[in-house]
Amino acid sequence: MTMFSLAKAVGDILAPEFVVISVFPAGQAPHELTLSLELEEEISVTARIGCDANNNPAALQWLQRKYAREVASIAYLENAIPSVPVPYVIQVDSNTANPVQGPYVMVEDPLGEQLQNAVADLDMSQKEFMTANIAESLAGIYRHMLSSSSPSLKFGAITGTDAKGGPIIGPISRSWLHSSSAGRPEGPFSDIGQFLSNELTQLARVAQDDPAIAGSPQASEAIRVLLQRLNKLLPAIVPADDPAMVRPTLSYSDLRDSSLFILEDGALGGMAGLEATVLPACLAAAWPAFLRRDGIYSQKYRNPKEPWRPTLPDNEVAHLREIFIRAAAKVEPSYPVALQKGERLRQMLEFMNASNWEGLRKWESDVRNGRL
């Protein structure tokens, strides 16, 4: 579909309740187009549409599951944790027999500006307030399941809400882009051993799918050796001896600056692309990206092909990390503990998810030799 016909189709979907004033492309991925909509009611909306997914069954199924998980997460968090600023779902459709000819989800944009743009207008006291507000929200999500004794809680994605208001935990689904995984559902998992075994297996397949690796016997062998070393490293970086660190815990893991929206006074206005998962506690606790200088955000390990400009100077980050820790601890004392105990494991999985194999080699060597 042309942009003109797509804009008309979006307008047809939202009419007569909403009147679309403007439609702009906001991003594109294989088989998925992101649009920014302005409505007459002074509402900004982000629409993600599965374009041409009909020609790829694996892509279609993956997008359908992705949109369903996001809507289920929003509905669950809205009811279970009212203090978390969740977006409003305008429209969702998993079918292809609609005006845009593909699955879609349309969600009202969070209030405020994206963090990387908002901080320029904040003084230090407002940055401190912003950091504390984000910490309180993340720790509030994290603590939600800690008191649960439900044996049905497993590691996976929230796919719905049961009759008692509890979460229905379903499989995690890899991107259809990785041919070895082919969008195949994975999990849910009963323990951290199962979860990590699956993560390493699937991410190893992602590495072997990389054309630069698959086409080079030398590169393939280097990845095989690296993965062997990582498996040997796991016992030292997984806090399996602490039951509190491996229990199922609610998490919101998209903590990029572009996903956190900040109001004029520094308060958290909302989170974009809200998809909640249940993870081991040591992985569920995480730093927002603007406070990161470790792992894939370290100058030493970063992928040079992906330039990155820190949102804040280092001296402010060091101060605000202390603010974050104190604010999170007031909501849930175990959150800072999980941050510390799961740090190496989170870093390792991030490297693999980002396919930053060169950075991972350096990181593994530094951890193994006590340099980190």
C-alpha positions in Angstrom: 0.0 0.0 0.0 1.1 3.6 -0.7 1.4 6.0 2.2 -1.6 7.8 1.0 -3.8 4.7 0.8 -2.4 3.5 4.2 -3.2 6.9 5.8 -6.8 6.6 4.4 -7.1 3.0 5.7 -6.0 4.1 9.2 -8.5 6.9 9.1 -11.3 4.4 8.1 -10.3 2.2 11.1 -10.5 5.0 13.6 -13.7 6.7 12.2 -16.1 7.8 13.4 -14.8 7.9 17.0 -11.6 9.7 16.0 -10.6 12.1 13.2 -7.0 11.7 11.9 -5.4 15.0 11.1 -1.9 13.7 10.0 0.0 10.5 9.4 3.8 10.3 9.3 6.1 7.4 9.0 8.0 6.9 12.2 10.1 3.8 11.5 10.3 0.6 9.6 11.4 -3.0 10.2 11.0 -6.0 8.0 7.3 -6.6 7.6 6.4 -3.9 10.1 5.7 -0.2 9.7 5.4 2.3 12.5 3.3 5.4 12.0 2.9 8.5 14.1 -0.7 9.8 14.1 -2.2 13.1 15.2 -5.9 13.1 16.0 -8.3 16.0 16.0 -8.8 15.4 19.7 -5.2 16.5 20.3 -4.2 12.9 20.9 -0.9 11.5 19.6 -0.9 7.8 18.6 1.7 5.3 17.5 0.5 2.7 15.1 2.5 -0.5 14.3 1.2 -2.3 11.3 2.3 -5.7 9.9 2.8 -4.7 6.3 2.9 -7.5 3.7 3.1 -10.1 6.5 0.6 -12.2 4.6 3.5 -13.3 2.4 5.5 -14.7 5.4 3.5 -16.9 7.7 6.2 -16.9 10.4 6.4 -13.1 10.4 2.6 -12.9 10.5 2.4 -15.2 13.5 5.2 -13.5 15.3 3.6 -10.0 14.9 0.2 -11.3 16.0 1.8 -12.7 19.2 3.8 -9.6 19.7 0.8 -7.3 19.6 -1.3 -9.6 21.7 1.4 -9.7 24.4 1.7 -5.9 24.5 -2.1 -5.4 24.9 -2.3 -8.2 27.5 0.6 -6.6 29.4 -1.1 -3.2 29.4 -4.4 -4.6 30.6 -2.7 -6.6 33.4 -0.6 -3.7 34.7 -3.4 -1.3 34.5 -5.5 -3.5 36.9 -2.7 -4.9 39.0 -0.5 -1.9 39.5 -2.5 1.3 39.0 0.5 3.5 40.0 2.3 2.5 36.8 1.5 5.0 33.9 0.4 2.6 31.2 -0.7 3.8 27.7 -4.3 3.5 26.4 -4.9 1.0 23.6 -6.9 2.8 20.9 -7.3 -0.2 18.5 -5.9 -3.7 18.0 -6.6 -6.3 15.3 -4.7 -9.6 14.8 -6.4 -10.3 11.5 -5.4 -9.4 8.0 -9.0 -8.8 6.6 -9.1 -5.1 7.6 -8.4 -1.8 5.8 -4.6 -1.9 6.4 -4.5 -5.6 5.3 -2.4 -6.8 8.2 -2.3 -7.1 12.0 -1.9 -3.8 13.9 -1.9 -2.1 17.3 -2.6 1.6 17.9 -1.6 3.0 21.2 -1.9 6.5 22.6 1.5 8.0 23.1 2.6 8.5 26.7 2.5 12.0 28.1 5.7 14.1 27.9 8.8 13.9 25.8 11.2 11.0 25.2 13.9 11.1 28.0 16.8 11.9 25.7 15.0 15.1 24.6 13.4 16.0 27.9 16.6 16.1 30.0 18.0 19.2 28.2 15.3 21.3 29.9 15.7 19.8 33.4 17.8 21.2 36.2 19.6 18.9 38.6 16.8 18.7 41.1 14.3 17.8 38.3 16.7 15.1 37.1 16.9 13.7 40.6 13.1 13.7 40.8 12.9 12.0 37.3 15.4 9.3 38.4 13.6 8.6 41.6 10.3 8.5 39.9 11.6 5.9 37.3 13.1 3.9 40.1 9.9 3.8 42.1 7.9 2.7 39.1 10.4 -0.1 38.1 10.7 -1.3 41.7 6.9 -1.2 42.0 6.5 -3.5 39.0 9.3 -5.7 40.3 7.8 -6.2 43.8 4.3 -7.1 42.5 4.9 -10.8 42.4 7.4 -11.3 45.2 4.7 -12.2 47.7 3.0 -14.7 45.4 3.2 -18.3 46.3 1.4 -19.5 43.2 3.0 -22.6 41.8 1.8 -21.7 38.3 4.2 -18.7 38.1 6.8 -19.4 35.5 9.3 -17.4 33.4 7.7 -16.1 30.2 5.5 -13.4 28.7 2.2 -12.2 30.0 -0.4 -13.3 27.5 -3.6 -12.6 29.5 -5.4 -12.3 32.8 -7.1 -15.2 34.6 -10.5 -15.1 36.3 -8.9 -14.1 39.6 -7.0 -11.2 38.0 -3.7 -13.1 38.0 -1.4 -13.2 35.0 -1.5 -15.9 32.4 2.1 -16.7 31.5 2.8 -17.8 28.0 5.8 -18.5 25.8 8.5 -16.1 24.8 8.8 -15.8 21.0 12.0 -15.0 19.1 11.9 -12.8 16.1 10.9 -14.5 12.9 14.0 -13.0 11.4 16.2 -15.7 12.9 15.6 -18.7 10.6 16.7 -21.3 13.2 14.1 -20.0 15.6 11.6 -19.2 12.9 9.4 -17.4 15.4 8.9 -20.6 17.4 7.3 -20.0 20.8 9.6 -20.9 23.7 8.6 -21.7 27.3 7.2 -20.8 29.7 10.0 -22.2 31.9 9.8 -23.6 35.4 13.2 -22.7 36.7 16.2 -20.5 35.9 18.2 -23.4 34.5 15.6 -24.1 31.8 15.3 -20.4 31.1 19.0 -19.8 30.6 19.6 -23.1 28.7 17.0 -21.9 26.2 18.4 -18.4 26.1 21.9 -19.6 25.3 20.7 -22.2 22.8 18.5 -19.8 20.9 21.1 -16.9 20.9 23.8 -19.4 19.7 21.5 -20.1 16.8 21.2 -16.4 16.1 25.0 -16.2 16.0 25.2 -19.0 13.5 22.5 -17.3 11.3 24.7 -14.2 11.0 26.0 -14.2 7.4 29.4 -12.9 8.5 29.7 -15.9 10.8 27.9 -18.6 8.8 30.1 -17.9 5.8 33.4 -18.2 7.7 34.5 -21.5 9.2 37.0 -19.5 11.3 34.3 -17.2 12.7 32.0 -20.1 13.4 34.7 -21.9 15.4 35.5 -18.7 17.3 31.8 -18.4 18.3 31.6 -22.1 19.3 34.6 -21.7 21.6 33.2 -18.4 23.0 29.9 -20.2 23.8 31.7 -23.0 25.6 33.5 -20.4 27.8 30.2 -18.7 28.5 28.6 -21.9 29.7 31.6 -22.5 32.0 31.2 -18.9 33.3 27.5 -19.3 34.2 27.9 -21.0 37.6 30.0 -17.9 38.7 27.5 -15.3 37.5 24.1 -16.9 38.2 23.0 -16.4 41.9 21.4 -19.8 42.0 22.2 -20.3 45.7 19.9 -17.4 46.6 16.2 -18.4 46.2 15.1 -14.8 46.3 17.2 -14.0 43.3 15.8 -16.7 41.0 12.1 -16.5 41.8 9.6 -15.4 39.2 9.4 -11.6 39.2 7.5 -9.1 37.0 9.7 -7.0 34.7 9.6 -4.2 32.2 12.8 -4.5 30.2 12.7 -1.8 27.5 14.5 0.9 29.4 16.0 2.8 26.4 15.8 6.6 26.6 13.4 6.6 23.7 10.9 4.4 25.6 10.7 6.5 28.8 8.6 9.7 28.5 9.2 12.5 30.9 6.9 15.4 31.9 8.0 19.0 32.3 8.6 18.7 36.1 10.7 15.5 35.6 8.0 13.0 36.5 7.6 9.8 34.5 4.8 10.3 32.0 4.7 6.8 30.7 6.6 3.9 29.0 6.3 3.1 25.4 6.0 -0.4 23.9 5.0 -1.8 27.2 5.5 -5.5 27.2 5.8 -7.1 30.6 7.6 -10.4 31.2 8.2 -12.7 34.2 11.9 -13.2 34.7 14.2 -14.4 37.4 14.5 -11.6 40.0 18.2 -11.2 39.2 17.3 -10.3 35.6 14.1 -8.5 36.3 15.9 -5.7 38.2 17.6 -3.4 35.7 19.1 0.0 35.2 17.5 2.5 32.7 19.8 3.1 29.8 20.6 6.7 30.7 22.3 5.5 33.9 24.4 2.8 32.1 28.1 2.9 31.5 28.6 -0.9 31.8 28.3 -3.9 29.5 27.1 -3.0 26.0 27.1 0.7 27.1 30.8 0.6 28.0 33.1 2.5 25.7 35.4 -0.5 25.8 32.9 -3.1 24.6 30.6 -1.1 22.4 30.0 -2.0 18.8 32.0 0.7 16.8 29.4 0.4 14.0 26.7 1.6 16.3 27.6 5.1 17.5 26.2 6.1 20.8 26.1 9.5 22.6 25.5 9.4 26.3 22.4 11.3 27.4 24.1 12.7 30.5 27.7 13.4 31.5 29.5 10.8 33.6 29.6 12.9 36.8 25.8 13.3 36.7 25.3 9.6 36.1 27.3 8.6 39.1 25.2 10.9 41.3 21.9 9.9 39.8 22.7 6.2 40.2 22.8 6.8 44.0 19.4 8.5 43.8 18.0 5.5 41.8 19.3 3.0 44.3 17.9 4.8 47.3 14.5 5.4 45.7 14.2 1.8 44.5 15.2 0.4 47.9 12.4 2.4 49.6 9.8 0.6 47.4 11.5 -2.8 47.4 14.7 -3.4 49.5 15.7 -6.4 47.3 15.7 -4.5 44.1 19.3 -3.0 44.6 20.4 -6.5 45.7 19.1 -8.0 42.5 20.7 -5.2 40.5 24.1 -6.1 41.9 23.8 -9.9 41.9 22.4 -10.2 38.4 24.7 -7.6 36.8 27.1 -10.0 35.0 24.3 -12.3 33.8 22.3 -9.3 32.4 25.4 -8.0 30.7 26.1 -11.3 29.1 22.6 -11.8 27.7 22.5 -8.2 26.4 25.7 -8.7 24.4 24.2 -11.9 22.9 20.8 -10.2 22.1 22.7 -7.3 20.5 24.9 -9.8 18.5 27.9 -7.8 19.8 30.2 -10.8 19.6 33.5 -8.9 19.6 32.5 -6.9 22.7 31.3 -10.2 24.3 34.7 -11.8 23.7 36.5 -8.9 25.5 33.9 -8.9 28.3 34.2 -12.7 28.9 38.0 -12.5 29.0 37.9 -9.6 31.5 35.4 -11.4 33.7 37.3 -14.7 33.5 40.6 -13.0 34.4 39.2 -10.8 37.1 39.6 -7.5 35.3 35.9 -6.6 35.6 
